[in-house]
Amino acid sequence: MGKTIKIVLDLLAILTAASLLFLAGCSFFGWGPEDESLEIVVEEESDTIEEEIIPSSTITTITLWDYLEPKERMTLMESLDHFMVANENINIETRHFRNQEELEDQFEAASLAGAGPQLLLLDLDGVYRLAPSNVVKEIVDEVDYAFVLNGLKEVSSHNGRNYIVPFRAYDFLTLFYNKDLVNRAPKDFQGIFTYIQEMEEPENGEDQFGFLLNEGEADWIIPFIGGYDGWIIDYTSNSLTLDSKAMQKTLEFLDYSYNQSGLLQGGLEYGEIKELFKSGAAHMIIDYYGTYDEYKEIGLNVMLANIPRVWGGTKNPTPHISGLGFMININTYDEQLEAARQFISFMISEGIQTDWNNNTSTLPVLTRLEQVDSIKDDPILKAAFEQAKICRGKPYDKVLTVIRNAIDDNVGSMLAGDILPAEAALKIQEDAIRLRSGIVPFEDTEDGERVEDLSQDALTGETD
């Protein structure tokens, strides 16, 4: 019995020693009951999990293709960064192309194969190429076209349906005047003529020109057709409308300005006119809005205004205008379509529009934005926007090149005294139709490439 009790006591001693050794070991490895490091580690891990980036499985990725110029490209990258910071569940990848033709070629092939990017950012001209191919979605509620600049609205559709969301406006003419020489721009061309007649002779004997018009290029003549209540094309039917009373009045205005009154100096190239304006020899000219920075950089005190009302008429000339816009791949659905729509909405918001005003030579496309402080308080932006509101949509380049050739040839003949304005108006229409049908030779386009296919379908963007 005593031996048994001794054995039990020895076992208890061994168990007690083992327990103490175990607790000592736990304490050595930081597992002791009084050690709080375990709780701290758990809390830290918990905090880390809450701050983790959203799992890739919940992120929607879309792709955007563009062909922007360097300034616009840099601004786009900044806008993308802002968007993705504000929308962590959307990732946007981009691909840049050298020109729009390359972008359109690759996109059309990809979309027809059921692939391609979800979004395109390109010139509105893309509607004529891509809409007939059934590779882009119809725009339904991404933008309210009632608030889009009228000229851009005119060239956003095909067969009565919209296929592009206008984003930025550019490529339009406006009046430039030297504020050191001209206190206030004339409101009409009678005022232009009066200013020229009242100009004092310069003391140094150098030629001074109150106003110069680039009459050698059709783009400077076309706006006056709009000012006389006509236009160069019917957007619905794509038919040419050059043989009109408005065209005849435009030609009569040119004949009076250069031949009958001699008030305007002819025979000057566009580059020469720009240099005369830079030197102060020309007080007022018509030029593209995008050249404003060029004049400002040399310290010229330049201001903008609407091109004055036409001579003998009541309306302002209407330059053609183009712009950038977003198109949506027809293969875009569900989360990707919603992400694309969110991005478009973000890009036409006031904040992004203001950024683009500051960093590019483009303008907003929504008329309501003319009331924001960044535009109404900036004399240049305000004046440019006023001009943009009365511009007409720039026709498809191939059609416009036909019109340019017909106008250039016949205006030159009229100013040389070879034909009368009424004859020239009729011949412009006839020559344009011949050029469009391919009956007569076609001159090189501005970028040096020839338009090979002059069929009706090619020039209107129609396909089988």
Backbone torsions as a table, in degrees:
resi	resn	phi	psi	omega
1	MET	NA	-46.1	179.6
2	GLY	-65.4	-34.2	178.5
3	LYS	-67.0	-39.2	-179.8
4	THR	-63.4	-43.7	-180.0
5	ILE	-62.0	-38.5	179.9
6	LYS	-63.4	-41.2	-179.1
7	ILE	-62.7	-42.9	-179.7
8	VAL	-62.5	-44.3	179.4
9	LEU	-62.9	-38.6	178.2
10	ASP	-63.5	-40.6	179.5
11	LEU	-64.7	-40.4	177.8
12	LEU	-62.4	-39.8	178.7
13	ALA	-63.0	-41.0	-178.8
14	ILE	-65.4	-42.4	-180.0
15	LEU	-65.0	-38.9	178.6
16	THR	-64.0	-44.1	179.2
17	ALA	-63.2	-40.3	179.3
18	ALA	-63.9	-40.4	179.0
19	SER	-62.6	-42.6	179.2
20	LEU	-63.7	-41.2	178.4
21	LEU	-62.9	-40.5	-179.9
22	PHE	-63.6	-44.1	179.3
23	LEU	-65.6	-38.0	177.6
24	ALA	-63.6	-39.9	178.9
25	GLY	-65.4	-41.2	177.8
26	CYS	-60.2	-42.3	-179.9
27	SER	-65.4	-36.4	-179.2
28	PHE	-64.7	-40.4	-178.3
29	PHE	-90.0	8.0	177.6
30	GLY	81.7	21.1	-179.0
31	TRP	-104.1	6.4	-174.2
32	GLY	-63.3	157.3	-177.3
33	PRO	-66.0	-25.1	-179.8
34	GLU	-91.1	-1.6	-179.5
35	ASP	-87.2	120.8	-175.6
36	GLU	-95.7	4.7	-176.5
37	SER	-63.0	-29.9	179.7
38	LEU	-62.7	-45.4	179.2
39	GLU	-64.8	-38.3	179.8
40	ILE	-64.7	-43.1	179.5
41	VAL	-61.1	-44.1	-178.9
42	VAL	-62.3	-42.9	180.0
43	GLU	-63.6	-42.1	-179.3
44	GLU	-64.1	-42.1	179.0
45	GLU	-63.9	-38.0	179.8
46	SER	-64.0	-43.1	178.8
47	ASP	-64.1	-39.8	-179.0
48	THR	-62.1	-40.9	-179.4
49	ILE	-62.9	-39.3	-178.8
50	GLU	-66.5	-28.8	-176.5
51	GLU	-94.6	3.4	-178.7
52	GLU	-66.5	152.8	176.0
53	ILE	-65.1	147.7	-179.8
54	ILE	-56.7	132.0	-179.8
55	PRO	-53.1	142.4	-176.4
56	SER	-59.6	-25.0	-179.4
57	SER	-66.7	-19.5	-179.6
58	THR	-102.4	2.7	180.0
59	ILE	-95.1	132.3	175.6
60	THR	-96.0	123.4	-179.5
61	THR	-106.8	129.6	174.1
62	ILE	-126.4	160.7	-177.8
63	THR	-119.9	139.7	179.2
64	LEU	-121.4	130.8	174.3
65	TRP	-107.8	142.6	178.3
66	ASP	-147.1	169.8	173.1
67	TYR	-136.6	36.2	-172.0
68	LEU	-66.7	156.7	170.8
69	GLU	-71.1	162.3	-174.3
70	PRO	-52.0	-46.2	-178.3
71	LYS	-62.6	-45.2	-179.5
72	GLU	-68.0	-35.7	179.4
73	ARG	-63.8	-44.2	179.0
74	MET	-63.3	-41.0	179.5
75	THR	-66.9	-36.8	176.0
76	LEU	-61.4	-43.2	179.8
77	MET	-61.1	-39.5	177.3
78	GLU	-64.4	-41.9	179.2
79	SER	-64.1	-39.5	178.2
80	LEU	-62.2	-42.5	179.2
81	ASP	-60.6	-45.8	179.6
82	HIS	-60.7	-41.8	-178.3
83	PHE	-64.9	-45.3	-175.7
84	MET	-72.3	-27.1	173.1
85	VAL	-66.7	-40.6	-179.1
86	ALA	-79.1	-18.3	-178.4
87	ASN	-131.6	80.2	-173.1
88	GLU	-67.4	-16.1	-179.6
89	ASN	-90.0	3.2	179.6
90	ILE	-124.0	130.5	176.1
91	ASN	-118.2	132.9	-179.3
92	ILE	-119.0	122.7	175.5
93	GLU	-102.3	151.5	-176.5
94	THR	-129.0	157.6	172.1
95	ARG	-140.8	131.2	-176.1
96	HIS	-105.7	137.2	179.4
97	PHE	-115.6	156.2	-178.0
98	ARG	-71.7	-33.1	-179.2
99	ASN	-153.6	168.1	-175.4
100	GLN	-70.4	-34.5	-179.0
101	GLU	-61.5	-43.8	178.4
102	GLU	-63.2	-42.8	178.5
103	LEU	-60.5	-47.9	-177.4
104	GLU	-63.5	-41.6	-179.9
105	ASP	-59.5	-49.7	-177.1
106	GLN	-70.0	-37.5	179.7
107	PHE	-66.6	-45.1	-177.9
108	GLU	-59.1	-44.6	179.6
109	ALA	-63.9	-42.6	-178.4
110	ALA	-67.4	-43.9	-177.8
111	SER	-66.3	-39.6	178.1
112	LEU	-63.7	-24.8	178.1
113	ALA	-89.6	5.1	178.3
114	GLY	85.5	16.0	-178.0
115	ALA	-127.5	-151.5	178.6
116	GLY	95.7	171.1	-179.5
117	PRO	-71.3	160.6	177.5
118	GLN	-78.6	-30.3	-176.1
119	LEU	-130.1	147.1	171.0
120	LEU	-123.1	142.0	170.6
121	LEU	-122.0	109.0	-172.2
122	LEU	-151.9	175.6	177.8
123	ASP	-63.5	147.2	179.1
124	LEU	-57.9	-21.3	176.8
125	ASP	-54.6	-23.3	-178.4
126	GLY	-61.8	-22.3	178.5
127	VAL	-58.5	-41.4	-176.7
128	TYR	-65.3	-28.6	-178.4
129	ARG	-90.1	-44.2	-168.5
130	LEU	-93.8	-33.3	-178.5
131	ALA	-61.2	-44.3	179.6
132	PRO	-65.2	-19.4	-178.5
133	SER	-85.9	-2.8	179.1
134	ASN	57.7	45.2	179.9
135	VAL	-115.8	-1.4	179.3
136	VAL	-128.6	152.1	-178.5
137	LYS	-76.9	149.2	170.4
138	GLU	-69.9	137.9	178.0
139	ILE	-86.0	120.6	-175.7
140	VAL	-108.4	-61.3	-175.8
141	ASP	-129.0	18.3	178.9
142	GLU	-72.3	-25.0	178.7
143	VAL	-153.5	149.8	175.6
144	ASP	-93.4	107.3	-174.9
145	TYR	-67.5	-13.1	177.0
146	ALA	-63.7	-22.4	-178.1
147	PHE	-106.6	9.4	178.4
148	VAL	-90.6	143.1	176.0
149	LEU	-47.8	132.7	-172.6
150	ASN	-56.8	-41.9	-178.9
151	GLY	-61.6	-37.4	179.7
152	LEU	-75.6	-33.7	176.7
153	LYS	-62.1	-35.6	-177.7
154	GLU	-63.8	-27.6	-175.0
155	VAL	-114.8	22.1	178.8
156	SER	-99.3	-2.1	-172.3
157	SER	-121.9	161.8	173.6
158	HIS	-142.4	126.5	-178.3
159	ASN	53.4	39.0	174.9
160	GLY	81.3	4.6	179.5
161	ARG	-121.7	142.0	-179.2
162	ASN	-85.7	138.8	-177.8
163	TYR	-129.9	4.6	-179.4
164	ILE	-145.4	143.4	175.9
165	VAL	-98.5	105.6	179.5
166	PRO	-57.9	137.6	-175.9
167	PHE	-121.7	-47.0	178.5
168	ARG	-137.9	147.8	-179.8
169	ALA	-107.8	143.4	176.7
170	TYR	-164.0	-176.3	173.6
171	ASP	62.6	54.3	176.0
172	PHE	-138.6	153.4	-179.1
173	LEU	-90.1	151.0	175.1
174	THR	-152.5	170.1	179.6
175	LEU	-83.5	132.0	172.4
176	PHE	-111.1	135.9	173.5
177	TYR	-139.9	149.1	-179.0
178	ASN	-84.0	111.5	-175.4
179	LYS	-68.6	-17.9	175.6
180	ASP	-74.8	-16.3	-177.3
181	LEU	-115.9	-28.4	-176.2
182	VAL	-122.1	117.6	-179.2
183	ASN	-67.3	-44.9	-177.9
184	ARG	-146.9	136.4	-179.0
185	ALA	-67.5	136.7	176.1
186	PRO	-60.1	147.6	-179.1
187	LYS	-83.3	-23.4	-179.6
188	ASP	-142.2	171.8	-176.6
189	PHE	-73.8	-20.4	171.5
190	GLN	-64.0	-38.1	175.2
191	GLY	-64.7	-36.5	175.8
192	ILE	-61.2	-47.8	-178.5
193	PHE	-64.0	-40.0	178.4
194	THR	-62.4	-42.6	179.1
195	TYR	-60.1	-43.2	-179.5
196	ILE	-63.0	-43.7	-177.9
197	GLN	-67.3	-29.7	-177.0
198	GLU	-92.7	-1.4	-179.6
199	MET	-61.6	137.3	176.3
200	GLU	-80.9	147.0	177.6
201	GLU	-67.8	131.6	179.5
202	PRO	-65.8	143.3	-177.8
203	GLU	-67.1	-32.2	-177.3
204	ASN	-82.4	-1.2	175.4
205	GLY	82.6	-2.6	-179.8
206	GLU	-75.5	150.0	179.2
207	ASP	-65.1	137.2	175.3
208	GLN	-126.1	138.7	-177.5
209	PHE	-123.7	121.0	179.9
210	GLY	-65.7	-36.1	-179.5
211	PHE	-155.6	138.6	176.0
212	LEU	-127.3	135.6	178.5
213	LEU	-119.1	134.4	179.3
214	ASN	-80.7	75.4	-174.5
215	GLU	-72.5	-8.6	-179.2
216	GLY	-81.5	-7.1	-179.7
217	GLU	-126.2	133.1	-172.8
218	ALA	-59.6	-32.4	-177.3
219	ASP	-59.3	-26.0	178.6
220	TRP	-86.1	-13.9	179.0
221	ILE	-94.7	-37.3	-177.1
222	ILE	-53.1	-41.1	-178.7
223	PRO	-56.3	-32.1	-177.3
224	PHE	-70.0	-27.5	176.3
225	ILE	-61.5	-42.1	176.3
226	GLY	-66.0	-36.4	178.6
227	GLY	-65.2	-26.2	177.5
228	TYR	-97.5	26.6	174.0
229	ASP	69.4	28.4	175.3
230	GLY	-128.8	-172.8	172.8
231	TRP	-161.1	176.6	-170.1
232	ILE	-94.3	-15.8	-175.9
233	ILE	-154.6	150.9	171.3
234	ASP	-95.6	114.9	-173.5
235	TYR	-66.5	-28.2	-177.9
236	THR	-72.5	-45.5	-176.4
237	SER	-100.3	-9.7	-175.3
238	ASN	61.9	21.9	178.3
239	SER	-87.2	147.9	179.5
240	LEU	-75.9	141.1	-178.4
241	THR	-129.5	47.9	-172.7
242	LEU	-87.6	-25.5	179.0
243	ASP	-87.3	82.0	-174.2
244	SER	-139.4	166.0	175.0
245	LYS	-62.0	-34.6	178.9
246	ALA	-63.1	-40.3	177.1
247	MET	-65.0	-43.2	180.0
248	GLN	-63.2	-41.9	178.1
249	LYS	-64.6	-36.6	177.0
250	THR	-62.0	-44.6	-179.7
251	LEU	-68.1	-35.2	176.5
252	GLU	-65.6	-37.3	176.0
253	PHE	-62.0	-43.9	179.2
254	LEU	-66.5	-41.4	179.5
255	ASP	-61.9	-42.6	178.2
256	TYR	-65.4	-45.1	-174.0
257	SER	-65.9	-38.7	-173.8
258	TYR	-101.8	-38.2	-174.3
259	ASN	-98.9	-53.5	-173.7
260	GLN	-73.2	-49.4	-177.1
261	SER	-95.1	-25.7	-177.0
262	GLY	66.2	20.0	-177.7
263	LEU	-71.4	-30.5	-179.9
264	LEU	-105.9	140.9	178.6
265	GLN	-86.3	121.0	180.0
266	GLY	-101.1	178.0	174.8
267	GLY	80.3	9.3	-179.7
268	LEU	-98.7	137.6	176.6
269	GLU	-76.5	161.1	-179.9
270	TYR	-55.8	-45.9	179.8
271	GLY	-60.9	-37.7	178.9
272	GLU	-66.7	-40.2	179.5
273	ILE	-62.1	-42.7	179.4
274	LYS	-62.5	-41.4	-179.4
275	GLU	-67.5	-36.9	177.2
276	LEU	-65.4	-36.1	177.6
277	PHE	-68.5	-41.3	179.4
278	LYS	-62.7	-36.5	-177.5
279	SER	-80.7	-10.7	-177.6
280	GLY	90.7	0.7	179.0
281	ALA	-75.4	-28.4	174.7
282	ALA	-107.7	126.6	-175.2
283	HIS	-84.3	-35.3	-179.1
284	MET	-140.4	140.6	175.4
285	ILE	-144.5	170.3	171.3
286	ILE	-109.6	128.1	-178.1
287	ASP	-149.4	170.9	-180.0
288	TYR	-73.1	140.2	179.3
289	TYR	-54.0	-36.3	-177.3
290	GLY	-64.0	-13.5	-179.9
291	THR	-88.2	-0.5	-177.8
292	TYR	-55.4	-46.0	-178.3
293	ASP	-59.5	-34.7	179.3
294	GLU	-61.3	-42.6	178.9
295	TYR	-73.9	-37.8	-179.0
296	LYS	-65.5	-36.5	-177.4
297	GLU	-63.5	-26.2	179.8
298	ILE	-93.4	7.2	176.0
299	GLY	84.7	14.7	179.8
300	LEU	-73.5	132.7	179.3
301	ASN	-83.4	81.4	-170.1
302	VAL	-106.5	146.4	176.6
303	MET	-134.7	157.8	-179.6
304	LEU	-112.5	156.9	174.8
305	ALA	-158.6	164.3	173.0
306	ASN	-59.0	145.7	171.4
307	ILE	-59.9	128.6	-172.5
308	PRO	-58.3	155.2	178.2
309	ARG	-54.7	147.4	-174.5
310	VAL	-65.1	153.3	178.7
311	TRP	-64.7	122.4	179.2
312	GLY	75.6	12.7	-179.3
313	GLY	-131.6	-174.6	-174.2
314	THR	-119.8	-1.5	-175.7
315	LYS	-117.7	157.4	175.3
316	ASN	-81.6	148.1	173.2
317	PRO	-58.2	152.4	-175.9
318	THR	-121.5	90.9	175.5
319	PRO	-62.1	156.2	173.2
320	HIS	-83.2	154.1	-174.1
321	ILE	-136.0	147.6	175.4
322	SER	-129.2	-171.1	-179.3
323	GLY	-179.4	-179.9	175.7
324	LEU	-98.5	150.4	177.2
325	GLY	-154.3	165.6	179.6
326	PHE	-102.1	133.9	172.9
327	MET	-119.9	147.0	-176.8
328	ILE	-111.7	127.8	178.0
329	ASN	-57.8	135.3	-178.9
330	ILE	-63.6	-18.9	179.6
331	ASN	-87.3	11.8	-176.7
332	THR	-94.2	125.6	-177.1
333	TYR	-139.2	169.1	169.1
334	ASP	49.6	-126.9	-174.2
335	GLU	-60.9	-37.3	-179.2
336	GLN	-68.9	-37.0	177.4
337	LEU	-66.5	-41.9	178.7
338	GLU	-64.8	-39.5	178.2
339	ALA	-64.5	-41.1	178.8
340	ALA	-63.3	-41.7	179.1
341	ARG	-66.1	-39.3	177.3
342	GLN	-61.4	-41.2	-179.1
343	PHE	-66.9	-42.7	178.3
344	ILE	-60.7	-45.6	178.6
345	SER	-59.6	-40.9	178.3
346	PHE	-62.8	-41.2	-174.8
347	MET	-71.2	-25.5	179.0
348	ILE	-98.2	12.2	176.4
349	SER	-75.5	160.6	-175.0
350	GLU	-59.2	-42.1	-177.2
351	GLY	-62.0	-46.2	-180.0
352	ILE	-69.1	-39.4	178.5
353	GLN	-60.3	-38.4	178.3
354	THR	-65.2	-42.0	177.9
355	ASP	-58.6	-43.1	-178.3
356	TRP	-70.6	-31.1	174.9
357	ASN	-60.4	-40.6	-175.6
358	ASN	-75.9	-29.8	-169.2
359	ASN	-110.6	-5.6	-179.6
360	THR	-137.8	167.0	177.2
361	SER	-95.4	48.2	179.6
362	THR	-127.2	166.5	-178.7
363	LEU	-124.2	156.8	173.4
364	PRO	-62.7	161.5	-179.0
365	VAL	-107.8	-12.6	-178.3
366	LEU	-92.7	124.3	-174.7
367	THR	-63.5	-28.0	-179.6
368	ARG	-64.6	-21.2	-177.7
369	LEU	-75.4	-9.1	177.4
370	GLU	-67.9	-14.0	-179.7
371	GLN	-89.7	-7.7	179.8
372	VAL	-73.1	149.6	-174.2
373	ASP	-58.3	-36.9	-175.7
374	SER	-64.7	-19.0	177.9
375	ILE	-102.4	-51.0	-175.0
376	LYS	-67.3	-21.6	179.3
377	ASP	-95.0	-1.1	178.7
378	ASP	-108.6	110.5	-175.2
379	PRO	-57.0	-37.4	-178.2
380	ILE	-71.0	-49.1	179.5
381	LEU	-62.3	-41.0	-179.3
382	LYS	-63.0	-45.7	-179.9
383	ALA	-65.2	-41.7	-179.8
384	ALA	-64.6	-39.8	-179.8
385	PHE	-67.1	-36.4	176.9
386	GLU	-61.2	-40.6	178.3
387	GLN	-68.6	-42.3	-177.6
388	ALA	-60.3	-31.8	-177.0
389	LYS	-66.6	-23.8	-178.1
390	ILE	-108.6	13.3	177.2
391	CYS	-79.8	160.0	173.8
392	ARG	-106.0	158.0	-177.4
393	GLY	-66.9	137.4	179.3
394	LYS	-74.2	120.7	-180.0
395	PRO	-64.6	165.7	176.4
396	TYR	-52.5	136.3	-172.0
397	ASP	-52.7	-41.1	-178.2
398	LYS	-65.8	-38.2	177.1
399	VAL	-69.7	-42.6	-178.9
400	LEU	-63.6	-35.8	178.7
401	THR	-65.1	-37.7	174.1
402	VAL	-58.8	-48.2	-178.4
403	ILE	-64.0	-43.2	179.5
404	ARG	-58.8	-46.5	-179.1
405	ASN	-61.1	-44.3	-178.1
406	ALA	-65.3	-41.4	-179.9
407	ILE	-68.7	-48.1	-177.3
408	ASP	-56.3	-47.1	-176.8
409	ASP	-63.0	-45.6	-172.9
410	ASN	-81.0	-31.8	174.4
411	VAL	-65.4	-40.0	176.6
412	GLY	-59.6	-42.6	179.1
413	SER	-66.8	-39.6	-179.5
414	MET	-66.4	-45.3	-179.2
415	LEU	-67.8	-22.6	175.9
416	ALA	-81.8	-5.7	178.1
417	GLY	87.2	11.8	-176.7
418	ASP	-81.0	-31.3	179.1
419	ILE	-140.3	159.2	179.3
420	LEU	-86.8	160.6	-179.5
421	PRO	-54.0	-44.0	-179.1
422	ALA	-63.3	-39.8	178.3
423	GLU	-67.6	-39.4	-179.1
424	ALA	-65.3	-38.5	179.9
425	ALA	-61.8	-43.9	178.9
426	LEU	-65.8	-42.1	-177.1
427	LYS	-69.5	-32.0	177.2
428	ILE	-60.2	-45.4	178.8
429	GLN	-63.3	-46.5	-178.5
430	GLU	-62.9	-43.6	-179.0
431	ASP	-66.4	-38.0	179.8
432	ALA	-64.6	-39.9	178.3
433	ILE	-64.4	-42.4	178.3
434	ARG	-63.5	-42.8	178.0
435	LEU	-62.3	-41.5	-177.7
436	ARG	-67.0	-33.4	-179.5
437	SER	-85.5	-10.8	179.5
438	GLY	86.8	11.6	-178.4
439	ILE	-70.6	-37.3	-178.0
440	VAL	-113.0	157.4	179.9
441	PRO	-59.4	155.3	-175.4
442	PHE	-118.6	131.7	-179.6
443	GLU	-76.5	161.1	178.7
444	ASP	-63.1	147.5	175.2
445	THR	-80.3	174.5	-174.6
446	GLU	-62.1	-31.2	-177.6
447	ASP	-91.0	9.0	174.6
448	GLY	87.9	-5.5	179.3
449	GLU	-92.7	141.8	179.2
450	ARG	-90.2	145.0	175.0
451	VAL	-85.0	108.6	-173.7
452	GLU	-80.0	-41.3	-175.2
453	ASP	-98.2	106.9	-177.5
454	LEU	-105.7	19.5	179.3
455	SER	-69.0	160.7	179.4
456	GLN	-56.6	-44.0	-178.6
457	ASP	-62.6	-43.3	-178.3
458	ALA	-64.7	-36.4	-174.7
459	LEU	-84.2	-11.1	177.3
460	THR	-110.4	-3.5	-179.9
461	GLY	84.2	8.1	-178.7
462	GLU	-79.3	144.8	173.8
463	THR	-133.5	165.6	178.4
464	ASP	-71.2	NA	NA
